[in-house]
Amino acid sequence: MSFVILRRHHRKGIGLFIVLVLAGSGYWLYAHDVFASAYATPQEADSVYVRFDMEAYDKIEQDYWNKLTNAQLADLFTLSAEKAASTTALVKATDRATTAKMLAQMFAMATSSTDRKQLALRTLAVALYNLAPAGRDQLFTNQQTTALRQEVSNVHPNVNLYSDLGLAKGASAVQVQAAYAAKAKALAASSSPAAAEALRQIAYAKQVLTNPESKQLYDAAGIQPTVFPHIIGHTLYLDLSQIAPTTLQEFAIAVNNASTTPGLDSMILDLRGNIGGALDFLQNFLGLFIGDNQYAFDLYHQGQYEVQRTVQPKFPELNRYRDIAILTDGMTQSTAELTTATFERYHLAHVVGTTTRGWGTVENTYPLKTALGGSTYTLLLVNSLTLRPDNQPIEGRGVDPDVNTSKPGWQSALSQYFRSASLIKAIEQVAVQTPLR
């Protein structure tokens, strides 16, 4: 699943100018106006269940990416209530007021408060599912919202890298190395798939916990690394496994660490399998290459194009990388797709791989003020669409590569786009294998 996150955001320095910001909320989370305390219809004043669904009605009207008329919303909620209740509505809803009346009559047919609560939840869930793209909009419980925020922040409570090595949290890098060596020796004696997977897990744990920067992040907040650097000839290769609140910091650290390596002149940004993440990442990331307050990209919302601008100064250490390749595949999605499209538009990089997934929606979360039975809920709505360099939506189309690795003889096309012999050789090497971790 892909996420795009919007946060209110303050300009901070990056690079050695970077300040780590942990997401306090997820999926393009930001504050919204509190639902008005005065109810618009008598049915909302009388029934918490009507109030719950009508609050969602209003948020869809205001925040959903496509501008729906009141007639369209009324029809959506009528059909959804009929589906949820398995009966025909007695009132034909044509606008907001008649939608509230229709819902009140539907809830009146339920025999208990438990049934009314379930009907309100099912009605809204069906309505959200049927918003385009189908299935992208959802209703979350508090537990699901917390899980979403953790995933976006790259925090995985069920993963314990120290435990994988048989160590207590906070063990030193020396202890990690020793534990890994002992476990790896035992696992290497077995040829079973389970042993191979266990060996992969402890190798990853060792990698994270013996690197000072990634160990500090993991110890402090349970955050796992998202940027994996390697040097291939004169090319700096960076695998961005996902986009998380720490990705920008990790990128700048990797570039700064490589600054002492002579001869580097090219870069690979491997976005294969990258499910996306925080959208404001791109405004920061692009700024490192082109400077502050530059046009970055547009978001399409209810018929309007909303301009987003860069918010970071140029990072001088990037000046040496004259040739940049972005690697993509069918699982490159969301912010990773928009990053690819934006770098194409600016001619900052050429793209090698296959067409990206085509998940070009921006999902935001919107807490509902109205509680049902003591439980509160959050809407996940597609707020905006992202665009390709040709200004067509990424959604359903994806971003096309300059060099398509699914075509025979793709290697011969690399010299049309890249000058660096090291970069061409590195692409030929890594594009046919899984991302380097």
Secondary structure, 3 states (H helix, E strand, C coil): CCEEECCCCCCCCCHHHCCCCCCCCCCCCCCCCCCCCCCCCHHHHHCHHHHHHHHHHHHHHHHCCCCCCHHHHHHHHHHHHHHHHCCCCCCCCCCHHHHHHHHHHHHHCCCCHHHHHHHHHHHHHHHHHCCCCCCCCEEEEHHHHHHHHHHHCCECCCCCHHHHCCCCCCCCHHHHHHHHHHHHHHHHCCCCHHHHHHHHHHHHHHHHHHCHHHHHHHHHHCECCCEEEEEECCEEEEEECCECCCHHHHHHHHHHHHCCCCCCCEEEEECCCCCEEECHHHHHHHHHHHCCCCEEEEEEECCEEEEEECCCCCCHHHCCCCEEEEEECCCCCCHHHHHHHHHHHCCCCEEEECCCCCCCEEEEEEECCCCECCECEEEEEEEEEEECCCCCECCCCCCCCCEECCCCCHHHHHHHCCCCHHHHHHHHHHCCCCCCC
